[in-house]
Amino acid sequence: MNKLAHKDVLRADQFSKSEIALIVEIAREYEQALAAGRVLEVMKGQVLSTLFYEPSTRTRLSFEAAMLRLGGAVISVAEAKSSSAAKGESLYDTMKTVEGYADVIVLRHPQIGAAAEAAAATYRPVLNAGDGAGQHPTQSLLDYYTIEKERGTVKGLTVTLAGDLKHGRTVHSLAELLSSYDVRFVFASPAALRMPVDIVTRLKARGVSITETESLADAIRTSDVLYMTRIQRERFEDPAEYDRLKDAYVLTRSMLAGAQDGLTVMHPLPRVNEIAIDVDDYAGAAYFRQAANGLAIRMALLALVTGRA
C-alpha cells in the first residue's frame, strides 16, 4: 500500500522505515528499468513544476530528468529573478497560481520553513528541495540509498559528518533520517560550525551514539562512511569569518592512509576545495555515484506522491 500518495515531502524525519524501504524498492526497480533500456510512461500526462529560488545543478536537473524519464513533462523557474517573486509576489500566491499548471511541485527556497508554507498553500504535493539551512529530505533519501548500495547495509555503521554542520541542510536531514537505524555518528567540525544543539539533543534523546570532534584525522580512523561538506559562503554574514573557516577541512589522498579498509567517501556536491582531486580515483570515493543515485530516488518519489507507483 502506497501511504505516500498525495503527501508532501518536507522533512527527513517524516518517513517510517517501511516508507523508506518502499522508496528504495521503487527506485531500484526504475534504475534497473533504465539500465535495461526500457521506456517508462508512469508519469505520462503529468506535469512537474520546479521552482528554484536558490542555485542548483544536481537537485533541479535530477528532478527534471526524473520526470522526463518517467514520461512526464516539466515547467521550470530556475531562479528567483526570473519569477514574479522579483516583483514582490508572495510564496502563497505563487503556489496558488502554479497549482493550476502542474500536478506536483518541487521547491527550493532560501528561507527555513518555506516548503511547509508552500505546502499549506496548495493541494498539490510539494517536495522540499532545500529550505535555507533547514531540511533537504530528498538528498537524505538518496544518501541512504547510496550507503546501502556501497556498503550493503546501513545498520551498525559509524558515519562521520564533516565540515559545515551548522548551516548544512544535507547533514541535518541525513542525521535525522539515519537516527532511526543502528548507526553511530561522529560530528567533525570547527567549533564555530558545530551541529545545532537542538539536533544533537534530539538525537541523543533517541539513544543515538554521537561523538563530536574538531579532528578530521581522528574521525577518519574510526569511520565506515565519511560525509564531507563544503563551507557554505552564502550562509555567512561576515566574509572574514568565511575566509577564516573555508579551508578548515581539506580531505587529501594521503589522509586516507589512516582510514579503515573500505571507507566510503561521500559529498552532496558541489565541492569547492574540501576534497582534493587526487581522492577521485580512490575506490571508496562515491560522491559522483551518489549524485547519480538522485535520479532513481527522485523518480520513485514523484511516482509515489502522485499515486502513480
Backbone as a ProteinNet text record, in pm:
[ID]
protein_1_A
[PRIMARY]
MNKLAHKDVLRADQFSKSEIALIVEIAREYEQALAAGRVLEVMKGQVLSTLFYEPSTRTRLSFEAAMLRLGGAVISVAEAKSSSAAKGESLYDTMKTVEGYADVIVLRHPQIGAAAEAAAATYRPVLNAGDGAGQHPTQSLLDYYTIEKERGTVKGLTVTLAGDLKHGRTVHSLAELLSSYDVRFVFASPAALRMPVDIVTRLKARGVSITETESLADAIRTSDVLYMTRIQRERFEDPAEYDRLKDAYVLTRSMLAGAQDGLTVMHPLPRVNEIAIDVDDYAGAAYFRQAANGLAIRMALLALVTGRA
[TERTIARY]
84.1	0	87.9	54.6	131.5	76.2	139.6	95.4	148.4	232.6	288.9	206.7	105.4	23.9	-38.2	-19.2	-75.8	-20.2	96.6	162.4	274.5	304	418.3	544.7	658.5	788	860.9	860.1	909.4	1029.7	1037.2	1142	1193.1	1319.9	1377.8	1320.9	1276.1	1227.6	1078.1	1017.6	875.7	851.1	956.8	940.1	955	868.8	886.6	986.4	1036.2	1128.4	1061.7	934.1	864.3	849.3	830.5	820.2	954.6	1061.4	1194.5	1222.2	1186.2	1205.4	1127.4	1006.5	925.3	990.4	1037.1	1102.5	1223.6	1304.9	1424.6	1386.5	1282.9	1237.5	1195.3	1116.6	1071.3	1188.8	1279.3	1397.1	1481.1	1501.4	1580.1	1511.6	1379.9	1303.5	1320.5	1309.9	1323.5	1466.7	1563.8	1704	1734	1681.8	1702.7	1632.6	1515.5	1442.3	1519.5	1575.3	1653.7	1778.7	1843.9	1965	1936.3	1815.1	1774.9	1723.4	1720.7	1676.9	1526.7	1453.4	1307.2	1259.7	1152	1088.6	973.6	976.9	875.3	773.3	646.4	541	454.8	518.2	449.3	382.9	449.6	400.6	345.6	310	256.2	130.5	126.4	13	25	131.4	154	257.8	244.7	336.7	401.3	533.2	610.7	650.2	632.5	685	800.6	916.1	1031.4	1051.4	1043.3	1057.6	1183	1287.4	1415.9	1455.4	1447.7	1482.6	1626.8	1697.7	1841.3	1906.5	2037.1	2105.4	2102.9	2101.9	2104.7	2147.5	2224.1	2255.2	2196.1	2248.4	2207.8	2060.6	2013.5	1877.1	1775.5	1791.2	1694.7	1700.7	1821.4	1831.8	1788.5	1819.8	1779.4	1628.3	1562	1416.3	1355.3	1408.5	1353.4	1379.7	1500.8	1531.3	1444.5	1419.2	1334.6	1195	1137.6	1003.6	1003.8	1104.4	1112.4	1134.9	1218.6	1243.1	1117	1025.6	900.1	789	822.8	725.3	642.4	675	601.3	664.6	611.2	660.3	702.5	783	839.9	820.7	779	785.5	868.7	954.4	1058	1077.8	1101.7	1156.6	1292.6	1397.6	1532.2	1595.4	1541.7	1597.8	1493.3	1503.2	1401.1	1382.7	1491.2	1480.7	1405	1384	1307.5	1161.2	1121.6	983.3	919.4	789.5	718.6	757.3	836.2	890.3	972.9	1036.6	1116	1028	898.6	804.3	734.4	769.8	710.4	598	575.2	467.9	499	398.6	416.3	429.4	490.1	501.9	362.6	273.1	135.2	71.9	81.8	19.9	86	217	286.7	234.3	220.8	175.4	31.4	-54.4	-193.6	-201.5	-107.1	-103.3	-51.4	61.4	127.5	42.8	-38.9	-121.8	-218.7	-245.4	-331.1	-259.8	-125.7	-46.5	16.2	40.9	121.3	52.5	94.4	39.4	123.3	248.4	340.1	442.4	487	572.2	696.4	812.9	939.1	987.5	1017.7	1054.7	1188.9	1277.6	1396.1	1386.2	1411.1	1389.5	1491.9	1537.4	1640	1591.7	1460.8	1409.5	1373.7	1420.9	1381	1229.1	1165.3	1021.2	940.9	1006.8	934.6	859	915.9	849.2	718.6	719.7	596	493	538.6	447.8	386.9	469.1	420.7	320.7	350.7	262.3	125.7	124.3	-1.6	-87.1	-24.4	-95.6	-159.9	-123.3	-171.3	-213.5	-303.5	-343.9	-254.9	-164.4	-71	41.6	97	211.1	331.4	395.4	514.2	632.7	742.2	865.4	969.3	1023.6	1121.5	1258.9	1308.4	1440.3	1546.3	1515.9	1608.2	1545.8	1533.1	1480.1	1585.7	1667.3	1774.2	1866	1895.1	1979.4	1895.4	1771.1	1678.7	1692.4	1608.4	1599.9	1622.1	1666	1681.2	1648	1519.6	1483.4	1512.1	1498.2	1523.5	1672.2	1758.4	1902.3	1931.6	1866.9	1892.8	1849.8	1744	1698.9	1798.4	1851.2	1949.4	2080.1	2110	2228.5	2211.8	2094	2065.1	2080.2	2022.1	2028.8	2174.1	2255.2	2396.3	2470.3	2448.8	2516	2477.8	2350.6	2304.7	2369.6	2379.7	2440.6	2591.6	2656.5	2802.2	2844.6	2766.2	2806.2	2726.4	2613.6	2529.4	2422.5	2449.7	2355	2394.2	2298.8	2325.7	2352.6	2294.7	2298.1	2440.1	2467.1	2593.3	2710.1	2687.5	2797.1	2829.8	2955.5	2996.6	3003.1	2921.5	2908.4	2959.8	3062	3114.1	3055.7	2998.1	2952.4	3052	3113.4	3227.1	3211.5	3256	3257.5	3162.3	3077.6	2983.7	2855.2	2855.5	2739.9	2636.4	2675.3	2583.3	2481.2	2527.5	2440.1	2396.5	2454.9	2435.8	2304.2	2209.4	2079.3	2091.4	2193.7	2209.8	2245.3	2335.3	2373.9	2266.3	2191.8	2078.9	1979.4	1947.3	1848.3	1899.1	2025.6	2079.1	2087.9	2127.4	2133.9	1996.9	1896.1	1759.2	1714.2	1739.3	1692.2	1764.7	1897.3	1973.6	1955.8	1901.7	1885.5	1787	1707.8	1613.6	1681.9	1807.2	1881	1994.1	2053.6	2159.4	2291.8	2308.1	2431.4	2494	2624.4	2698.5	2744.6	2729.3	2769	2896.2	2980.1	3087.7	3061.8	3050.8	3031.2	3165.3	3227.9	3359.9	3346.1	3378	3363	3445.7	3476.3	3530.6	3427	3472.3	3381.2	3269.7	3301.1	3202.7	3097.9	3120.3	3029.8	2973.6	2959.8	2909.3	2764.1	2726.7	2587.3	2500	2386.3	2299.1	2263.2	2262.5	2238.6	2104.7	2001.9	1869.9	1869.6	1947.8	1956.2	2031.9	2143.4	2222.5	2139.6	2069.7	1987.2	1877.4	1813	1704.7	1756.6	1871.9	1926.4	1968.9	2032.2	2074.7	1954.7	1845	1723.5	1667.7	1700.7	1657.8	1756.5	1862.7	1961	2071	2084.3	2185.7	2322.6	2425.3	2562	2623.1	2672.3	2729.9	2862	2964.6	3092.7	3117.6	3153.2	3185.2	3334.6	3395.8	3540.1	3574.2	3691	3743.1	3851.7	3883	3990.5	3934.9	3952.9	3909	3990.2	4119.6	4205.5	4158.7	4122	4072.1	3941.4	3855.1	3727.3	3745.7	3838.8	3862.9	3901.6	3982.2	4032.4	3922.1	3807.7	3702.1	3579.4	3584.1	3463.2	3447.2	3322.6	3285.9	3242.8	3178.6	3133.9	3181.6	3246.5	3288.6	3210.9	3125.8	3039	3091.8	3164.4	3223.5	3121.9	3134.5	3051.8	3138.7	3093.3	3168.1	3130.7	3220.5	3189.6	3109.7	2988.2	2893.1	2904.5	2971.8	2993.8	2862.3	2756.2	2630.5	2557.8	2599.5	2534.2	2602.8	2715.2	2791.4	2755.6	2725	2702.3	2834.8	2937.4	3068.1	3167.3	3208.8	3303.7	3435.2	3478.6	3603.9	3593.7	3477.2	3455.4	3458.7	3400.4	3407.4	3553	3628.8	3768.2	3849.5	3815	3886.2	3861	3740.2	3698.6	3698.6	3708.6	3682.8	3777.1	3898.7	3994.3	4014.8	3917.1	3931.4	3957.4	3882.8	3899.3	3916.2	4029.2	4053.4	4099.6	4018.1	4049.7	4142.1	4258.7	4353.9	4372.4	4431	4452.4	4543.3	4643.5	4736.2	4665.4	4562.1	4487.9	4413.8	4381.4	4305.7	4391	4522.3	4610.4	4573.6	4514.7	4475.8	4335.2	4268	4128.6	4116.3	3999.9	3968.3	3952.9	3978.6	3959.6	3814.9	3798	3664	3590.1	3660.4	3593.5	3519	3394.7	3314.4	3316.2	3357.2	3363.1	3247.1	3167.7	3051.8	3058.6	2981.3	2973.3	2847.9	2763.4	2641.4	2667	2789	2828.5	2739.2	2788.3	2918.3	3031.8	3147.8	3265.7	3337.6	3410	3493.3	3638.8	3692.1	3828.6	3840.4	3725.2	3729.6	3758.9	3757.4	3806.9	3902.2	4027.3	4125.8	4093.6	4132.8	4107.3	4172.3	4283	4351.6	4273.8	4163.5	4077.5	3981.4	3961.9	3858	3876.2	4001.8	4021.5	4037.5	4012.6	4006.9	3883.9	3898.9	3790.3	3662.4	3676.1	3559.1	3501.2	3558.1	3506.2	3373.7	3265	3132.2	3051.5	3107.9	3025.4	2963.3	3030.1	2965.5	2861.3	2886.2	2783.2	2663.5	2692.6	2589.6	2500.1	2560.8	2483	2394.4	2447.7	2369.5	2250.9	2265.9	2157.1	2035.3	2056.2	1944.6	1837	1874.2	1775.1	1672.2	1717.8	1625.3	1539.4	1600.9	1524.8	1417.1	1449.7	1351.4	1245.5	1280.1	1178.3	1077	1129.3	1041.8	951.2	1007.3	928.3	818.1	850.3	748.5	632.8	668	562.4	480.1	544.2	474.7	381.4	429.8	345.5	229.2	240.9	129.5	36.7	70.8	-13.3	2.9	111.2	132	212.5	276.7	357.2	278.2
-119.7	0	125.2	220.6	342.6	450.6	464.2	563.2	703.3	713.9	843.1	915.8	850.1	911.3	1041.5	1147.2	1280.3	1344.3	1296.7	1353.9	1448.8	1545.7	1633.9	1566.3	1604.5	1558.5	1682.1	1702.8	1826.8	1808.7	1693.2	1669.6	1526.8	1508.2	1374.7	1283.4	1340.5	1257.4	1226	1256.2	1225.8	1082.5	1013.5	880.8	769.9	670.8	548	459.1	358.3	264.8	193.5	161.2	92.2	182.8	312.9	406.6	423.1	428.3	435.7	310.3	197	71.4	71.6	125	132.6	225.1	340.9	435.2	370.2	301.7	235.2	123.4	48.3	-60.4	-7.4	100.6	158.3	219.8	286.6	345.1	238	127.6	18.8	-38.2	-50	-100.1	-7.9	122.5	218.4	222.5	213.5	213.8	94.2	-20.7	-140.9	-129.8	-67.9	-49.2	40.6	148.4	238.8	169.1	92.2	21.1	-79.6	-133	-229.9	-161.7	-27.9	45.3	56.1	27.7	36.5	181	205.8	337.6	335.2	425.3	428.7	538.5	509.4	608.2	623	600.4	605.8	741	849	984.5	1050.4	970.1	1025.3	1108.2	1229.1	1317.7	1404.1	1383.8	1461.1	1571.1	1681.2	1793.8	1824.1	1837	1877.6	2023.5	2101.5	2237.4	2242.9	2287.2	2305.9	2455.3	2496.9	2636.8	2651.1	2707.6	2715.4	2861.3	2903	3039.1	3048.5	2936.1	2930.9	2848.6	2870.2	2794.8	2644.2	2568.7	2422.7	2364.3	2259.1	2180.5	2041.8	1963.5	1824.3	1807.8	1882.7	1861.6	1898.5	2017	2058.7	1967.1	1941.7	1860.8	1716.1	1661.6	1522.5	1511	1609.9	1607.5	1620.6	1709.9	1729.1	1606.9	1551.7	1429.7	1314.3	1306.6	1200.5	1205.8	1325.3	1339	1302.3	1346	1314.4	1164.9	1102.6	958.1	876.2	934.6	866.5	900.7	977.9	1008.2	1132.5	1210.6	1331.8	1454.4	1570.8	1697.4	1788.3	1890.6	1979.9	2125	2208.3	2353.5	2405.5	2504.5	2537.1	2685.9	2725.8	2857.4	2830.4	2873.4	2835.4	2931.2	3051.6	3145.2	3250.5	3306.6	3398.5	3519.6	3571.9	3694.6	3674.4	3547	3521.6	3490.7	3500.6	3475.1	3603	3594.8	3711.9	3744.2	3658.9	3692.7	3820.3	3842	3963.2	4088.4	4069.8	4181.1	4195.2	4106.2	4113	4015.2	3921.2	3823.6	3733.7	3703.6	3616.6	3471.7	3391.4	3248.4	3185.9	3231.7	3181.3	3201	3320.8	3349.7	3270.1	3253.5	3172.5	3029.8	2971.1	2832.4	2818.5	2914.4	2909.2	2919	2991.1	3002.1	2873.6	2824.3	2709.1	2582.5	2571.7	2451.1	2436	2545.3	2537.3	2487.3	2478.3	2437.3	2298.9	2256.5	2136.7	2040.5	1913.6	1809.1	1786.8	1828.1	1810.7	1923.4	1972	2090.3	2060.5	2096.8	2087.4	2229.3	2259.8	2395.4	2398.8	2489	2524.9	2672.6	2704.1	2841.4	2873.9	2999.4	3032.7	3039.8	3041.3	3057.2	2922.7	2901	2782	2783.9	2671.9	2662	2698.8	2744.2	2786.5	2670.8	2551.7	2437.3	2404.3	2411.6	2385.9	2494	2617.6	2727.6	2705.4	2663.1	2637.1	2522.4	2416.8	2300.8	2336.5	2427.2	2468.6	2551.1	2605.1	2693.2	2619.3	2491.5	2421.7	2278.9	2227.4	2087.8	1994.1	2049	1965.7	1916.9	1797	1752	1844.3	1882.9	1968.6	1888.6	1891	1825.1	1932.1	1927.1	2024	1991.1	2079.2	2060.4	2142.7	2181.4	2259.3	2390.3	2410.7	2538.3	2602.9	2687.3	2753.3	2653.7	2679.6	2588.7	2484.4	2465.4	2374.9	2230.8	2187.5	2046.5	2025.2	1903.6	1861.5	1712.4	1677.8	1537.3	1444.5	1492.8	1402.1	1370.1	1463.4	1435.5	1327.1	1332.4	1231	1092.8	1086.7	958.2	902.2	988.2	938	904.5	974.2	939.9	802.8	778.7	647.1	538.4	562.7	467.7	442	547.2	533.4	448.5	476	397.8	250.8	225	86.1	16.9	88.2	29.2	8.6	104.9	98.1	0.8	-7.1	-83.9	-212.5	-225.1	-342.6	-324.9	-241.9	-213.3	-82.9	-21.8	96.2	55.2	-54.3	-97.6	-119.1	-63.8	-89	-3.7	91.1	170.9	290.8	333.7	461	562.8	664.6	764.6	898.3	951.5	1083.1	1187.8	1291.9	1408.8	1519.3	1574.8	1664.1	1794.6	1903.8	2032.6	2131.4	2190.3	2292.5	2224.5	2184.7	2115.7	2214.5	2338.1	2440.8	2478.5	2502.9	2550.9	2441.2	2322.9	2220.6	2146	2182	2114.4	1967.3	1932.6	1791.8	1706.8	1757.1	1678.9	1682.5	1793.2	1797.2	1686.2	1677.2	1579.4	1436.5	1414	1277.7	1228.5	1316.3	1277.1	1237	1311.8	1280	1146.2	1125.6	1002	879.3	887.4	771.2	740.9	837	815.7	704.2	664.1	553.1	417.6	419.7	295.9	282.8	167.4	139.5	193.7	326.5	389.5	466.9	487.6	574	695.4	812.9	935.1	993.5	1045.6	1135.2	1267	1374.2	1507.1	1580.6	1600.1	1663.3	1801.5	1904.8	2041.4	2138	2253.9	2360.5	2397.9	2451.5	2485.7	2579.5	2670	2768.2	2708.9	2586	2525.6	2392.2	2378.9	2254.4	2228.4	2102	2064.2	2140.1	2195.9	2269.3	2187.3	2254.4	2187.5	2115.9	2174.3	2110.3	1976.7	1965.8	1838	1735.8	1776.2	1684.6	1635.9	1726.1	1690.7	1592.5	1618.1	1531.1	1390.8	1383.2	1251.8	1173.7	1242.8	1173.7	1123.6	1198.2	1155.6	1027.1	1000.8	877	763.5	791.7	688.5	674.9	773.4	766.5	801.1	723	748.3	860.2	964.9	1080.1	1118.9	1134.9	1188.6	1316	1423.6	1548.9	1575.4	1617.1	1637.7	1748.2	1808.7	1904.3	1841.2	1713.3	1645.6	1555.9	1597.7	1515.1	1386.3	1394	1275.1	1169.3	1210.9	1115.5	1052.5	1132.6	1081.5	979.1	1006	914.7	776.1	769.3	639.9	547.6	602.9	519.6	506.3	563.2	575	464	428.2	344.5	433	545	641.2	779.1	850.7	988.8	1078.3	1162.8	1250.7	1393.4	1436.9	1569.6	1673.4	1795.7	1904.9	2028.7	2118.8	2243.2	2346.2	2439.3	2554.7	2650.6	2681.9	2748.3	2900.9	2957.8	3102.8	3180.4	3130.4	3204.9	3211.7	3132.3	3132.7	3226.4	3285.8	3370.9	3517.5	3585.1	3728.8	3805.4	3747.4	3811.5	3741.7	3805	3742.8	3703.1	3778.8	3746.6	3614.2	3587.5	3460.2	3344	3364.5	3260.7	3234.6	3341.4	3326.2	3253.3	3275.6	3209.4	3059.5	3019.2	2879.4	2798.1	2864.1	2795.4	2677.8	2683.3	2575.1	2488.4	2489.4	2416.3	2268.2	2207.5	2065.9	2046.7	1989.5	1953.8	1808.3	1721.4	1578.4	1551	1493.4	1456.1	1304.4	1255.6	1111.4	1058.6	1136.7	1090.5	1072	1150.6	1138.3	1005.9	948.1	822.9	702.5	723.9	614.5	568.3	657.9	622.3	570.1	549	505.2	354.5	311.6	169.8	120.6	-8.9	-66.1	-46.9	-2.8	8.2	134.9	235.6	361.2	416.5	458	521.1	671.7	744.9	890.9	948.4	1031.4	1092.2	1243.8	1309.4	1456.5	1492.1	1583.4	1616.9	1700	1756.3	1840.9	1965.6	2078.3	2094.1	2100.5	2054.2	2072.3	2199.2	2257.4	2372.2	2325.3	2312.1	2258.5	2160.6	2115.1	2031.5	1884.3	1844.2	1712.7	1733.6	1696	1712.7	1619.4	1661.7	1582.9	1444.9	1434.8	1305.2	1200.3	1239.9	1143.2	1076	1137.3	1090.9	946.6	901.1	763.5	664.7	710.8	622.5	532.6	403.8	308.2	344.3	399.7	432.2	569.4	643.9	777.8	762.1	786.9	754	876	996.8	1116.8	1136	1093.5	1105.4	995.3	877.5	772.7	818.1	884.3	939.3	1037.1	1127.9	1223.8	1152.4	1049.2	974.6	903.9	861.7	792.5	882	1013	1104.7	1087.4	1043.8	1025.9	921.1	803.2	694	725.2	783.8	817.8	920.6	1019.4	1123.9	1074.6	981	914.1	844.4	771.9	698.3	793.2	902.2	997.1	1062.1	1102.7	1166.7	1070.2	946.5	847.9	816.2	809.1	774.2	885.7	1009.9	1116.9	1153.1	1118.7	1142.6	1021.7	914.6	794.6	711.8	733.8	659.5	532.3	517.6	396.8	298.6
0	0	0	-87.5	-100.1	-6.7	111.8	208.5	177.1	73.8	37.1	-68.8	-122.2	-226.7	-177.7	-256	-230	-102.6	-59.6	58.2	14.9	100.7	79.9	133.6	78.9	130.1	179.5	313.3	371.6	462.7	531.4	629.5	619.2	655.1	650.1	757.1	869.3	978.3	967.2	854.2	837.3	792.8	750	691.2	795	784.4	861.8	788.5	858.2	793.2	676.1	690.3	581.2	460.4	483.6	371.5	301.2	379.8	319.6	237.6	290	216.8	85.9	88	-33.5	-136.1	-91.3	-182.3	-248	-168.7	-220.4	-316.9	-284.2	-371.8	-509	-508.8	-635.6	-711.4	-639	-703.7	-771.7	-702.8	-760	-884.8	-878.2	-993.2	-1113.9	-1091.8	-1201.6	-1254.3	-1164.2	-1204.8	-1294.8	-1257.5	-1338.9	-1473.2	-1474	-1599.2	-1695.5	-1642.7	-1727.6	-1779.2	-1692.5	-1733.5	-1844.3	-1844.6	-1946.9	-2073.6	-2072.7	-2190.6	-2206	-2100.1	-2108.1	-2109.1	-2181	-2182.3	-2082.7	-1985.7	-1881.7	-1909.9	-1883.3	-1902.7	-1777.5	-1662.5	-1534.2	-1512	-1555.7	-1531.6	-1659	-1756.6	-1880.7	-1851.2	-1905.1	-1883	-1759.1	-1679.5	-1557.9	-1583.6	-1509.7	-1524.4	-1389.1	-1390	-1273.3	-1288.1	-1181.3	-1177.2	-1079.3	-1125.7	-1038.4	-1016.9	-891	-852.5	-767.3	-825.4	-756.9	-735.7	-608.7	-570.1	-520.9	-522.8	-494.8	-605.1	-629.1	-734.6	-709.6	-818	-808.7	-942	-936.9	-1057.2	-1042.6	-944.9	-930.9	-893.6	-794.8	-748	-855.9	-916.3	-1017.9	-1140	-1190.9	-1312.1	-1288.3	-1169.4	-1145.3	-1130.4	-1067.1	-1059.9	-1199.5	-1278.7	-1412.4	-1500	-1490.2	-1564.5	-1517.4	-1386.3	-1331.6	-1393.1	-1399.9	-1457.3	-1605.2	-1677.8	-1820.2	-1842.6	-1760.1	-1772.6	-1744.2	-1667	-1636.2	-1735	-1837.5	-1941.1	-1916.1	-1811.8	-1781.8	-1844.6	-1810	-1863	-1748.4	-1780.8	-1680.4	-1720.7	-1624.4	-1638.9	-1524.1	-1549.8	-1452.1	-1434.1	-1307.7	-1275	-1213	-1282.2	-1241.6	-1141.4	-1126.3	-1029.8	-995.9	-876.5	-827.2	-918	-973.1	-1052.2	-1183.2	-1221.7	-1343.9	-1313.4	-1186.5	-1147.1	-1096	-1068.2	-1015	-871.7	-808.5	-676.2	-684.4	-800.9	-819.6	-819.7	-842.4	-841.5	-705.7	-612.6	-480	-455.4	-548	-528	-408.9	-328.3	-212.5	-256.7	-169.8	-197.6	-204.8	-119.4	-120.6	-258.4	-312.9	-441.9	-554	-543.6	-643.6	-643.8	-525	-516.2	-565.4	-530.4	-575.9	-727.9	-787.3	-933.1	-997.3	-945	-1006.3	-994.9	-891.3	-877.9	-995.4	-1064.5	-1182.2	-1306.1	-1298.5	-1414.8	-1399.5	-1275.5	-1252.4	-1157.1	-1163.6	-1077.8	-952.9	-956.8	-844.4	-851.9	-735.2	-729.2	-645.8	-699.1	-626	-599.8	-474	-434.4	-363	-407.1	-329	-296.4	-168.4	-122	-13.5	-3.4	95.5	239.6	262	398.1	461	584.1	659	677.6	650.7	667.7	544.6	438.6	318.1	253.3	257.2	193.9	264.8	398.3	473.8	445.1	433.6	399.3	261.2	166.9	31.8	29.7	104.7	107.5	165.1	263	324.2	228.1	124.2	31.9	-85.1	-104.7	-223.8	-191.9	-273.3	-258	-338.6	-419.5	-495.1	-403.3	-426.9	-347.2	-367.3	-257	-260.4	-208.1	-281.6	-239.3	-210.1	-89.5	-43.3	-101.2	-187.3	-248.5	-176.2	-51.7	29.2	70.7	203.7	253.6	342.8	282.4	355	424.3	550.5	629	702.4	657.7	724.8	683.1	589.9	553.3	403.3	369.3	229.5	224.9	242.8	263.5	146.2	23.5	-89.3	-100.1	-57.5	-53.4	48.9	164.4	266.6	218.9	140.3	87	-15.2	-102.2	-197.2	-127.2	-17.2	61.4	126.6	182.9	240.5	133.2	16.9	-94.6	-133.8	-135.7	-170.4	-68	59.8	163.4	153.1	131.8	120.2	0.2	-111.8	-231.9	-214.3	-150.7	-135.4	-26.8	82.6	199.5	219.6	148.3	164.8	270.3	370.2	476.6	545.1	610.7	692.6	837.1	877.8	1016.9	1067.7	1185.6	1253.7	1207.5	1117.7	1064.1	1152.8	1144.1	1202	1089	1100.1	994.9	1046.2	980.4	1015.7	921.5	980.7	906.1	933.8	828.6	847.9	770.3	831.9	764.6	827.6	744.7	791.7	840.1	965	1022.2	1075.7	1092.9	1141.8	1034.9	914.5	807.8	711.4	722.3	619.1	628.9	543	545.5	505.6	426.6	389	510.1	595.9	713.6	821.1	828.9	921.7	886.5	758	713	726.1	688.4	694.9	838.9	929.7	1070.4	1122.6	1085.6	1128.4	1070.5	942.3	878.8	933.4	946.8	991.6	1139	1213.8	1358	1389.7	1291.9	1311.4	1295.4	1255	1230.1	1333.1	1337.3	1434.8	1382.5	1388.5	1343.7	1458.3	1447.1	1539	1459.4	1516	1446.8	1506.2	1417.9	1456.8	1385	1459.3	1402.2	1409.9	1293.8	1287.1	1224.6	1302.6	1251.9	1334.8	1279.1	1363.7	1468.9	1580	1689.7	1644.9	1553.2	1507.8	1414.7	1368.4	1271.4	1320.7	1451.6	1509.3	1469.9	1477	1454.8	1555.3	1510.1	1602.9	1725.7	1840	1967.9	1969.6	1908.9	1913.4	1841.9	1733.3	1661.9	1745.3	1802.7	1886.7	2004.8	2068.8	2184.7	2145.4	2032.6	1986.1	1953.9	1887.9	1852	1976.9	2071.2	2194	2274.1	2269.1	2339.3	2279.9	2153.6	2088.3	2113.4	2187.7	2218.2	2115.5	2026.4	1921.6	1979.6	1942.7	1985.9	1902.6	1969	1899.9	1964.6	1881.9	1924.6	1845.7	1915.5	1848	1859.5	1748.9	1746.1	1647	1665.7	1568.4	1482.3	1507.1	1435.1	1324.5	1201	1088.5	1081.1	1109.5	1105.2	1203.9	1325.6	1424.2	1376.9	1317.2	1269.6	1158.9	1070.1	957.1	1006.7	1111.1	1160.3	1210	1251	1309.4	1220.3	1100.2	1018.3	915.5	891.8	777.5	659.7	693.4	593	637	545.1	569.5	474.4	531.7	453.5	465.2	363.1	362.3	313.7	363.1	313.8	294.7	208.7	187.5	294	315.7	399.5	311.5	351.7	262.7	271	173.4	169.6	182.6	116.9	111.8	245.3	343.5	474.8	575	534.7	626.7	606.6	716.2	709.9	709.1	770.2	780.6	686.7	576.7	483.4	549.6	649.2	717.2	792	848.3	918.4	819.7	703.2	599.9	559.5	534.9	494.5	601.4	728.5	838	840.5	798.9	814.2	685.5	570.4	443.2	415.2	468.2	444.2	568.2	657.6	783.5	761	669	639.4	489.1	451.1	312.3	310.9	255.1	250.4	132.2	161.6	57.4	55.4	-52.4	-64.7	46	83.3	187.8	321	348.2	473.5	480.7	366.5	364.3	400.8	413	455.7	596.7	676.2	812.5	824.5	710.8	713.2	727.3	776.5	777.2	634.1	612.5	479.3	434	311.1	254.6	289.9	344.5	377.9	256.2	277.7	173.8	194.8	91.7	98.3	16.6	83.8	18.8	29.7	-53.7	-53.8	-132.5	-81.4	-154.9	-279.4	-290.8	-402.7	-408.8	-459.1	-523.4	-421.4	-462.7	-377.8	-423.9	-331.5	-365.1	-358.3	-237.4	-225.5	-109.5	-55.8	64.7	35.3	-90.7	-130.2	-247	-228.2	-334.9	-452.1	-569.8	-690.9	-683.6	-610.1	-603.8	-525.2	-461.8	-394.2	-493.1	-608.8	-700.6	-745.7	-759.4	-804.1	-688.9	-566.8	-450.5	-466.2	-440.8	-466.9	-392.7	-273.4	-193.3	-218.8	-312	-343.5	-417.6	-348	-401	-442	-434.1	-446.8	-584.3	-691.4	-822.3	-842.9	-787.4	-788.1	-704.5	-593.8	-505	-581.7	-657.9	-735.9	-837.7	-900.9	-999.7	-935.7	-810.3	-741	-718.4	-726.7	-709.2	-813.9	-932.4	-1038.8	-999.9	-962.2	-930.6	-808.8	-705.6	-585.1	-616.7	-695.6	-726.2	-824.7	-909.9	-991.4	-900.9	-803.2	-711.4	-634.1	-583.5	-504.7	-587.8	-709.2	-793.6	-822.1	-851.9	-881.3	-757.4	-641.5	-518	-470.5	-469.1	-413.4	-505.7	-633.5	-726.1	-736.5	-664.5	-666.7	-790.4	-866.4	-990.6	-969.8	-853.5	-827.8	-741.6
[MASK]
+++++++++++++++++++++++++++++++++++++++++++++++++++++++++++++++++++++++++++++++++++++++++++++++++++++++++++++++++++++++++++++++++++++++++++++++++++++++++++++++++++++++++++++++++++++++++++++++++++++++++++++++++++++++++++++++++++++++++++++++++++++++++++++++++++++++++++++++++++++++++++++++++++++++++++++++++++++

